[in-house]
Structures are given as structure tokens and as C-alpha cells.
Amino acid sequence: MENNLKKELIENSLEKIDISSIPITTSTIIFPKLANVLVVLLHILSLMIPLTMILTFFNFSLKNDIFHWRISIIFCDVLSWWSLYLLFSLTFGKLLLILLSLIQIPKEGLFEINFKNRDYYFYCLRLSIKRFIFWIWNNFCFPWVANFAFKICEIRADFKSTLFDGWSDVEFIYYGNNIMLGQGAVVSSCIIIDNYLLIKKVHIGDHVVLGGNCIIAPGTIVGKNCTVGVHAVTHINQKLESNWIYIGRPARKYKHIEKDKKKDNDTIHRRIVDSGKKVPFNITLYRKDEEQP
């Protein structure tokens, strides 16, 4: 079975593969030693300026009469130091990502799990840096800042989307507007099958809801206004049509989301404040045509 699977992956790496029928894993990446060195370096660089400010602050405060006054607003100081640590972690992380991308351009495809493979090696380096960034930003007191980190790290996401309840890969992901990830939902642009790493871009359209513990496989395109049910699993390169509810393993059509056309044709009324009477109110409704993903 393993030999047949390897042959299928090598010959048809971007064809449909039902991930619910084979053993897979998405997170068992063995990082090279350089990845650990880069993460340690990022920690040191990100902490340098906040630590310098902290030491300067206490040294100045202990020598002056304003110490007690400054202690009363110590929360503001802690928040500013923490914010600086976040800011510099993102800045230095982004600079390293740009450098790595110049050395080896990120690309989709099927790569053998071997550090001698440059695409796989540099993917591990980029992944270690992005995990460092998102681990820090996801633990900030304002959850929407993770969406900002997504933008800086070249993952398209708007600030109105709820992304912090699920798990998302950090490369080759496109999120539309007003996305909601359910608790434990997984959006994966890469997947390990046997001894290979498959990377394929995932596109999530506008107004999509991904149910709890569902899995979006690499290469999946989810159309606008789709709902992926709880525990549903898409197969690689699957295309989900707009305005449908999908359930099952692998995901299949369950019910079409019909629009209330009658509501658009109803006469619009306005209420007279003094009498409370409703009278017809003519207004032209503009409705933008839906775009296909």
C-alpha cells in the first residue's frame, strides 16, 4: 500500500486525494537546527529594546521622588513594554521572512521530507519564524491583533473575521471577508502524507462559516456564503460551490442556501412618528452581483 501511495503522490501530486481514507498528519515537522537558532535570535532581538526601557525606568524612578506616582500607573508601562515586544517580534520576523524568500522563493508542490530538499528546508525555516510570531500575537490581550499579524505575514484576512478559535496554517492561505472558524476547525495548506509534504494554496470566499473540528485540506476552494459542517473533511483540491452547506467525510452537498427573494420584492414602509401609521416608501435597491471564487 505504501509503495502504491508513493507512486500516486509522485505521479498525481495535485489530483484529488481523499484524506479521510489514509493516515495523515499536519504538524509533525522536524525543524533543522538553524530554525531553533533563528527563533532564539528573534527572542533576543525582540526583548532588547523593552528590557532596556524597563531597566532605564526603574533606575530613573528609584533616584527620584516620582517613584510612587509612576507605580500607580505601572499597568500602562507594562502594556507599553509588552506592545514593544510584540512590535519588534513582528518587525524582525518579517525581515527574516523577506530574506529567506529572497534566497528560496516559496512555492506549491510535492516535496520529499528531507533537509537536502531546499524547498522543504526553507519551508521549515519560514514555518518556525511564523509560529514564533503567531504564538506571541495570539497571546495578546486583544484577539484581533492576530488578524494584523496575518496581513503582515502575507495571509489575506480582514479584521472582522473570527479566526482565533481554530487552527490555520501560515502560508498559501487566502481568507475572504467575514470568515468564522469554529472551535477546533483546521485550515491546512500543507499536509504530510507518508514521507512527502504537499503544499497547495487554500482559498476561502467571503461570508464562509467553518464548523467546529472540520478540516479544510490543501488546495480546497470554498465559495462565497458556504457553510462547512461540524467534523466535515474536504479532499485535496476540492471545490465547494457558493451558497451550499457541506457535511460528511469527505464533504458533500447537503442543502442549498436559498435567498429570500420575496423580501426584495416587498414594499418598503416607513412609520410616521406622531401617528404611528405605516406608509409606503419608494426606494431603489442596489444589489451587487455575486462573484465566483
N, C-alpha and C positions, 0 to 999 in steps of 0.2 A: 504493500500500500504506500509506503514511504517513497519508494522509487517512482511509482506512478504519479504521486503528488508532486515530486520534484520536477518530473518531466512536464506535467501540466503547467506548473508555475513558470518554468523556463520558456515554454513554447507559447503560452497564452496568459502572460502575467497580468494583462489588463482586461481579460474576459471575465464574465460573471462567475463568481465563486461563492457558493452558499456557505457562509462562515458558521452557520448553526450545525453543520454536519461534520465538522472536522475540529480537532483540538487546536486552539489558538491561544495566544497571549499578546497583550498590547503594551506591557510595561516592563518586561524583564530585559532591560537594556544593561549590558555590562559596559560601564564607562571607562575609557582609557585614562591613564594616569594624568595626562595633560588636562583632562576635563576637571579633575579634582584640584589641580594647581590653579586653573582659571577661576574656579569658584572661591578658593581661599583668597586669591588676589582681589577678586571683586569685593569680598567682605572687608578686607583691609583698606582698600581704596575708599569704599563707601563709608567706613567708620572714621576715617582720618579727620575730616572737617568737623563732624558733630562732636567727636571726642575733644578736639582742640577747643571748640567753643565751650564745652562743659568745663574743662579744666580752667580755662580763662575766666569763666563766670564765677566759679567758686573761689578762685584765687582773688578776684576783684572784690567779691562780696564779703569775704572774711576780713578784709582790711578796711571796710567802710561801715558806716552806720546804717546803710540802707539794706543790710542783710535781711532783717526781719520783714521789711517791706517786699523784698524780692521773693522770700519764701512764701508769702501769701498768694503769689501768682505763679508758683512753681509749675503748675499744670500747663500753663501757656509755654513755659520754657521747654518742658518735656515734649510737648506736642511739636514745637518748632524743631527740636533736635531730631525727633523721630521722622518728621517730614523731610528734613535734610538728608537723613539716611536713605529714605525712600527715593528721593530725587536723584541722589548721586548713584545709587544702585542701578537705577534705570538708565542714567546717562552713560556710566561706564560700561554697563551691559550692552547698551545699544552700539557703542563704539566698537566693542569686541565683535558683535554680530556683523557689523559692516565689514570689519577686517576679515573675518572668516569667510563671508560671502564673496569678497574680492578674490580670496585665494582659491576657493572652490564654490562655484555657483550652485545654490540649492536647486534640485530638480526632482521630478517624479520618476518612478520606475521601480524595478525589482533589483535589490542589491543583496549579495551574499553577506551574511553576518560574519565579517572578518575585518580586522583593523587594517589589513592590507588593501582593502577596498576603500578608496579615497572618499567616495560618496557616503558610504556608511560611517567612516571615521569622522568626517566633518559633520555629519548629521548628529552623531553622539555629542560632539563638542557644542554645537548650537543648542541641542536639547538641554544640556547641563546648565548653560547660561540662562536660557529662558525659564527653566524650572526654578533657578535661583531667584530670578526677578519675580515670577508669579507667586512663589511661596511667600515672599516678603509682602507683596502688594495685596494678596488675598487675606493677609492677617492685619491689614489696616482697619481702623475703626469705621471707615466709610466704604461699603461694599462696591459702590460704583467705580471706585478708582481702578479696579481690575479691568474694567472696560477701557479705561485710558491706557493702561499697560498693553492691552491687546492691540490698540491702534499703533502705539509706538513700535511694537514688535511685529508689525505687518500682518495683523489679523483684523479684518474689517469687522467692526462691531459698533453699534450705537449705544448711547448712554441709557436709553430707555429699555434695553433688553436685560432680562434677568438670566445671567449666566453663571452665577456663583453657587447654584445648588447642584450642579452636575460636574462632569469632568470633560474637559476639552483638550485636544492636542494643541500644540502651539505653532504648527506650521501647516501651510496649504489648507487653511480654513477660511471660508467666506460666510459671514453672518449678515443676513438682511436686517431690516428694521423690526423692532418689537418682537424679538425672539424670547421664548421662555423655555428654559431647560428644567425639567422635573428633577426631583431628588434622585440622585444616582444615575442620571442619564449620561451616556458616554458618546461623544462625538470624536471619532478617530479618523485621522487622515493617514495613519500608518498602522501597520499590523504585522506581527511576526507569525509566519506560517512555516513550520518546520525550521529550516536553517536559513530562511530568507526574510528580508524586510521589504514589504511592499508599501510604497508611498504614492498616494493618489489624492488629488485635491477634492475637498468636500464643499458643496455649495448648498447653503440653507437659505431659502427665499424669505420674503417678508411675512410677518404675522404667523410664524410657524410655532407650534407647541410640540415639544418632545416630552413624552410621558416618562414617568419615573422608571429608572432601570432599563430604559430602551438603549439599543446600541446602533449607532449610525456608522456603517462600515466605510472604509476608504472608497473614494470615487462616487459616493452617493450624491445625487442631486435631488433636493427636496423642493417642490414647487411652492408657490405662494399659498398661504392660508391652509396649509396641510396640518394635520394632527397625527402624530405617530404615537400609537397606544402604549400603555404600560407593558414592559418586558418585550416589546416588539424588537425584531432584529432585521436590518436590511442586509442584502448581499452586496458584494463589491460591484461598483458601477451601476447600482440600481437607480432608476429614475422614478421618483414619486410625483404623480401628476398633481397639479394645483387643485385646491378645493376638495380634497379627499381625506377621509380618515383611514389610516392603515393600522392593521393589527397582525399579530402572529409572528412565527419564526420559520421561514423568512417573512418579512412584512408583505401583506397583500391588501388589496382594496376591501374596505368594509362598507363604507357609506359615503355618499356624496354630500358635500355641504352645500345645501341649496340656499340661495338668497331669497329674501322676502321681497319679491317683485311688487306685490300688492302695496307695500309700504311706499314705494316710489311713486305709485300712481294715485295714492290717496290725496285728497285736497288738504292743503295745509291751512290750519286755522290759527288765529290769534285771539287772545282773550282781552276784552275791554275791562280795564281795571275797575272803573266805577260801577258798572252794572254786572260784571262777571259773565257777560254774554260772549259766545264764541262767534267770530265772523270769518269768512273765507279770506285767505291772504295769499295772493298770487306771487310766486317766486320761481325763478328759473333755477333748476337744479343742474349742476355740472358734475358729471361723473367721469372720472378718468378710466380709460380702457385698461384692462388688466394686461400686465406684461408677462410674457412667458419667461421662466427661469433660463 
